[in-house]
Amino acid sequence: MSVMGEEKHNSSWVVDMEKMLADDDPQWRRMQAERWEAQSIYRVPEWLKRMNAKAYQPRLVSLGPFHHGDSNLLPMEEHKRRALVHLIKRSKKPLQDFISAIDDVAEELQAAYGVDLHGKWRTNRETFIDMMLMDGCFLLEMMSGPFQDYKPHDPVFSMHGRKQIHAIILSDMLLTENQLPLLVLKKILGVLRPNYPVQVNRGPRQHFRNLIVLECLRQGLHEGHDIVEVFQWLQEVAMDIFSIEVEMDVDINLMVQQCKDFLTEANTDNNRKYPPPMEVFDWLLQTAADIDINLMVLSFQGRAHEGHDIANMSLRLHPLELYHGSLTYSNGASGVYNKSPEHKYEMMPSAFEIHEAGIKFKKRERGNLVDIDFKRGVLSMPVTKVVDSTESLYLNLMAFERLHVGAGDLVTAYVIFMDNIIVSAKDVEMLSSNGVLKNMLGCNEEAAKLFNGTLSRGQVLGPCPGLHKVQYDVKAYCRKPWHKWRATLIRTYFRNPWTCISLAAAAILLIATLLQTIYTMKQNMS
């Protein structure tokens, strides 16, 4: 390039930069930051897809705009429309009520897809609302049925149809690019209730009883009431309200509504027994709806028990984020990820090496991924199932962690931990024999390849203090030779009773021979 050409190029670049600097508006930057913060659903970058593009593509149904219209997913669109028709007819509410409910939050829903939302989905509001409503109705019908208004031979919504496609629907529901905001379900349910009950267990009801007491206490003190009077009022209300028998199959919203109706009736002009802040119960009804939806989605995902704590929080973002939370949430009482960074990184020995050093594996059947611990020669780990969809599941969970600020990196940390501990098929066999790994692939080599290459390839992770401590402690344990000697002794001589008997007999014979020799020597000396 000539000197003049280079000067012209540099001059053009300088002009562009000067224009950008002149146009830099703090308000525009703030709006851009707000858009980034509002986004929770993302397209997976192409460089990440190169490793396994199919892992990020839905096989049966599109949820949201990113894969809507894909040729292989078009057959399910007819069933989505049927779901919407059945749901609205059953509700006996006009279609416009549902459209208006989604329209009220259309901007918020579009913001969830952020800068990745293009074309008609951003410019045509009506098209976007229609798609949100239809996908939301489909999910509700899949997760809440079966309903009697579907025929026994229905290919999708009958009992038989659900059994056939449940696993595929669940897999599609957990793809990074195939997400629907749970706010859509909340708005639809807001129109449907009370004709659309969601069944929940006793746990959340106990949670709401605590919420009622705590929120009323907070509100009462905020309004300047005497603390003794507030506590006395709470005691009376609790005795009256919570003595009401509530059947196990009653919708949690109905329970809260009963509490509200009871107090409203008790505060009539003729019978002003209690003066509670009624807005508390409006808030409780909204919170009840959030928890209902969280529990409904977790139940469909098979994570209702593990995700109970996270379900009792506010409405989650979407099914993938909720599932991720059920895997990684810790209340702080347990879980290696909450510990302070005291140890440097140590490469984790393989499962076979750990076993050779005398360390025992202990399974945690109900544990989350954060429940990994090492104490007194025992490595406690959550049980991991390896099935056909495991690769896609973990790749999407890790992609979500890469893309969403606040998601953390606990799944990625766990995958790298498993990559270190699994080097070959014999490590898979070791973990399987101890119940820590349930390999449904049928081949140990395939499971080893999955963790030792496919999932961990290209994964980069910063310090994870808790796991570093586990790896440091395990490595230190393995370095001490007497642990290996002890383990070898146990494996060689104490694995079965006949070996133990033979060893004991040999020891007795040796001691007897030694005593006989000493006795003979003393006799000769005398």
WOJO-V399498 format. One record per residue. PSI is psi as a letter, one per 40 degrees, with the letter a starting at -180 (999 if undefined). OMEGA is omega in whole degrees, 0 to 359 (* if undefined). Layout:
psi=PSI omega=OMEGA
psi=PSI omega=OMEGA
This chain:
psi=h omega=181
psi=i omega=179
psi=d omega=180
psi=d omega=179
psi=d omega=179
psi=d omega=179
psi=d omega=179
psi=d omega=179
psi=d omega=181
psi=d omega=180
psi=d omega=178
psi=d omega=179
psi=d omega=180
psi=d omega=179
psi=d omega=180
psi=d omega=181
psi=d omega=179
psi=d omega=179
psi=d omega=179
psi=d omega=179
psi=d omega=180
psi=d omega=181
psi=e omega=183
psi=h omega=184
psi=h omega=180
psi=d omega=179
psi=d omega=178
psi=d omega=178
psi=d omega=178
psi=d omega=178
psi=d omega=178
psi=d omega=178
psi=d omega=178
psi=d omega=177
psi=d omega=178
psi=d omega=182
psi=d omega=182
psi=d omega=184
psi=h omega=178
psi=e omega=180
psi=h omega=193
psi=i omega=165
psi=h omega=179
psi=h omega=180
psi=i omega=183
psi=d omega=182
psi=d omega=178
psi=d omega=180
psi=d omega=184
psi=d omega=181
psi=d omega=178
psi=g omega=186
psi=d omega=183
psi=d omega=182
psi=e omega=183
psi=e omega=184
psi=h omega=177
psi=i omega=182
psi=d omega=188
psi=d omega=187
psi=i omega=174
psi=h omega=175
psi=h omega=186
psi=a omega=190
psi=d omega=192
psi=d omega=181
psi=e omega=178
psi=h omega=180
psi=e omega=175
psi=h omega=188
psi=d omega=182
psi=e omega=182
psi=e omega=184
psi=d omega=180
psi=d omega=182
psi=e omega=181
psi=d omega=177
psi=d omega=181
psi=d omega=174
psi=d omega=180
psi=d omega=178
psi=d omega=179
psi=d omega=180
psi=d omega=181
psi=d omega=181
psi=d omega=183
psi=d omega=183
psi=d omega=177
psi=d omega=181
psi=d omega=183
psi=d omega=184
psi=f omega=176
psi=i omega=180
psi=i omega=179
psi=d omega=184
psi=d omega=177
psi=d omega=180
psi=d omega=179
psi=d omega=180
psi=d omega=180
psi=d omega=178
psi=d omega=180
psi=d omega=180
psi=d omega=183
psi=f omega=184
psi=d omega=180
psi=d omega=179
psi=d omega=179
psi=d omega=177
psi=d omega=179
psi=d omega=179
psi=d omega=178
psi=e omega=171
psi=a omega=184
psi=e omega=180
psi=e omega=181
psi=h omega=185
psi=i omega=171
psi=a omega=186
psi=d omega=182
psi=d omega=176
psi=d omega=187
psi=d omega=183
psi=g omega=185
psi=d omega=183
psi=d omega=179
psi=d omega=179
psi=d omega=180
psi=d omega=179
psi=d omega=181
psi=d omega=179
psi=d omega=182
psi=d omega=183
psi=d omega=179
psi=d omega=179
psi=d omega=178
psi=d omega=179
psi=d omega=180
psi=d omega=180
psi=d omega=179
psi=d omega=180
psi=d omega=187
psi=d omega=187
psi=e omega=184
psi=a omega=5
psi=i omega=179
psi=i omega=186
psi=e omega=184
psi=e omega=172
psi=i omega=181
psi=i omega=180
psi=d omega=181
psi=e omega=177
psi=h omega=186
psi=e omega=184
psi=d omega=192
psi=e omega=173
psi=i omega=177
psi=d omega=179
psi=d omega=181
psi=d omega=180
psi=d omega=180
psi=d omega=184
psi=d omega=188
psi=e omega=184
psi=d omega=183
psi=d omega=181
psi=d omega=177
psi=d omega=180
psi=d omega=178
psi=d omega=179
psi=d omega=180
psi=e omega=185
psi=f omega=176
psi=h omega=184
psi=d omega=184
psi=e omega=188
psi=f omega=186
psi=i omega=175
psi=h omega=179
psi=h omega=178
psi=e omega=175
psi=d omega=177
psi=d omega=180
psi=d omega=181
psi=d omega=180
psi=d omega=178
psi=d omega=179
psi=d omega=177
psi=d omega=176
psi=d omega=186
psi=d omega=189
psi=i omega=6
psi=f omega=184
psi=e omega=185
psi=g omega=185
psi=i omega=174
psi=h omega=185
psi=h omega=178
psi=i omega=182
psi=a omega=187
psi=d omega=184
psi=d omega=179
psi=d omega=178
psi=d omega=177
psi=d omega=178
psi=d omega=182
psi=d omega=176
psi=d omega=176
psi=d omega=180
psi=d omega=181
psi=d omega=182
psi=d omega=184
psi=d omega=182
psi=d omega=177
psi=d omega=178
psi=d omega=180
psi=d omega=182
psi=d omega=180
psi=d omega=179
psi=d omega=180
psi=d omega=181
psi=e omega=173
psi=e omega=179
psi=i omega=176
psi=h omega=186
psi=d omega=179
psi=d omega=179
psi=d omega=180
psi=d omega=180
psi=d omega=178
psi=d omega=178
psi=d omega=180
psi=d omega=180
psi=d omega=179
psi=d omega=181
psi=d omega=182
psi=d omega=180
psi=d omega=182
psi=d omega=186
psi=d omega=191
psi=e omega=170
psi=e omega=178
psi=h omega=178
psi=h omega=178
psi=h omega=182
psi=i omega=184
psi=d omega=185
psi=e omega=180
psi=h omega=179
psi=h omega=182
psi=d omega=177
psi=d omega=178
psi=d omega=179
psi=d omega=180
psi=d omega=178
psi=d omega=177
psi=d omega=178
psi=d omega=181
psi=d omega=180
psi=d omega=181
psi=d omega=182
psi=d omega=178
psi=d omega=179
psi=d omega=181
psi=e omega=183
psi=f omega=174
psi=i omega=182
psi=d omega=183
psi=e omega=185
psi=g omega=182
psi=g omega=184
psi=d omega=183
psi=i omega=176
psi=g omega=184
psi=i omega=174
psi=h omega=188
psi=d omega=179
psi=d omega=176
psi=d omega=184
psi=d omega=171
psi=d omega=178
psi=d omega=180
psi=d omega=179
psi=d omega=178
psi=d omega=179
psi=d omega=178
psi=d omega=179
psi=d omega=178
psi=d omega=182
psi=d omega=175
psi=d omega=183
psi=d omega=178
psi=d omega=182
psi=d omega=179
psi=d omega=181
psi=d omega=179
psi=d omega=178
psi=d omega=178
psi=d omega=180
psi=e omega=182
psi=f omega=183
psi=f omega=184
psi=d omega=182
psi=d omega=183
psi=d omega=183
psi=e omega=185
psi=d omega=182
psi=d omega=182
psi=d omega=178
psi=d omega=182
psi=e omega=176
psi=a omega=179
psi=i omega=182
psi=h omega=179
psi=i omega=187
psi=d omega=183
psi=i omega=186
psi=d omega=181
psi=d omega=179
psi=d omega=177
psi=d omega=178
psi=d omega=178
psi=d omega=179
psi=d omega=179
psi=d omega=178
psi=d omega=192
psi=e omega=185
psi=h omega=174
psi=h omega=180
psi=e omega=178
psi=e omega=181
psi=d omega=180
psi=i omega=179
psi=h omega=186
psi=e omega=188
psi=e omega=182
psi=e omega=185
psi=i omega=185
psi=i omega=182
psi=g omega=183
psi=e omega=188
psi=i omega=177
psi=i omega=183
psi=h omega=175
psi=h omega=177
psi=h omega=182
psi=h omega=174
psi=i omega=178
psi=i omega=181
psi=d omega=180
psi=d omega=178
psi=d omega=178
psi=d omega=179
psi=d omega=180
psi=d omega=179
psi=e omega=177
psi=e omega=178
psi=h omega=179
psi=i omega=175
psi=h omega=178
psi=h omega=182
psi=i omega=172
psi=h omega=189
psi=d omega=185
psi=e omega=184
psi=i omega=172
psi=i omega=182
psi=d omega=182
psi=e omega=185
psi=g omega=175
psi=h omega=185
psi=i omega=177
psi=h omega=180
psi=h omega=173
psi=f omega=175
psi=e omega=180
psi=h omega=177
psi=h omega=181
psi=h omega=183
psi=i omega=174
psi=i omega=177
psi=h omega=179
psi=h omega=176
psi=h omega=178
psi=h omega=180
psi=a omega=183
psi=d omega=184
psi=e omega=184
psi=d omega=181
psi=d omega=180
psi=d omega=181
psi=d omega=183
psi=d omega=178
psi=d omega=179
psi=d omega=176
psi=d omega=179
psi=d omega=176
psi=d omega=178
psi=d omega=178
psi=d omega=178
psi=d omega=191
psi=d omega=188
psi=h omega=177
psi=h omega=181
psi=e omega=179
psi=e omega=182
psi=a omega=180
psi=f omega=186
psi=d omega=177
psi=d omega=177
psi=d omega=178
psi=d omega=180
psi=d omega=180
psi=d omega=178
psi=d omega=175
psi=d omega=179
psi=d omega=176
psi=d omega=179
psi=d omega=187
psi=d omega=178
psi=h omega=179
psi=d omega=183
psi=a omega=181
psi=d omega=181
psi=d omega=175
psi=d omega=176
psi=d omega=179
psi=d omega=180
psi=d omega=180
psi=d omega=180
psi=d omega=181
psi=d omega=178
psi=e omega=175
psi=e omega=181
psi=d omega=181
psi=h omega=175
psi=g omega=185
psi=h omega=179
psi=e omega=180
psi=e omega=178
psi=e omega=182
psi=h omega=181
psi=d omega=179
psi=d omega=180
psi=d omega=179
psi=d omega=178
psi=d omega=179
psi=d omega=181
psi=d omega=183
psi=d omega=187
psi=e omega=181
psi=c omega=189
psi=d omega=184
psi=d omega=187
psi=e omega=182
psi=h omega=177
psi=e omega=181
psi=h omega=178
psi=h omega=186
psi=h omega=174
psi=a omega=183
psi=h omega=174
psi=g omega=193
psi=d omega=184
psi=d omega=178
psi=d omega=176
psi=d omega=179
psi=d omega=178
psi=d omega=182
psi=d omega=178
psi=d omega=181
psi=d omega=178
psi=d omega=180
psi=d omega=179
psi=d omega=178
psi=d omega=182
psi=d omega=182
psi=d omega=183
psi=h omega=187
psi=d omega=184
psi=d omega=174
psi=d omega=179
psi=d omega=179
psi=d omega=180
psi=d omega=180
psi=d omega=179
psi=d omega=179
psi=d omega=181
psi=d omega=182
psi=d omega=185
psi=d omega=190
psi=e omega=185
psi=f omega=182
psi=d omega=178
psi=i omega=186
psi=d omega=182
psi=d omega=177
psi=d omega=179
psi=d omega=180
psi=d omega=180
psi=d omega=180
psi=d omega=179
psi=d omega=179
psi=d omega=179
psi=d omega=179
psi=d omega=178
psi=d omega=179
psi=d omega=179
psi=d omega=179
psi=d omega=179
psi=d omega=178
psi=d omega=179
psi=d omega=179
psi=d omega=178
psi=d omega=180
psi=d omega=179
psi=d omega=180
psi=d omega=180
psi=d omega=180
psi=d omega=179
psi=d omega=178
psi=d omega=180
psi=d omega=181
psi=d omega=180
psi=999 omega=*
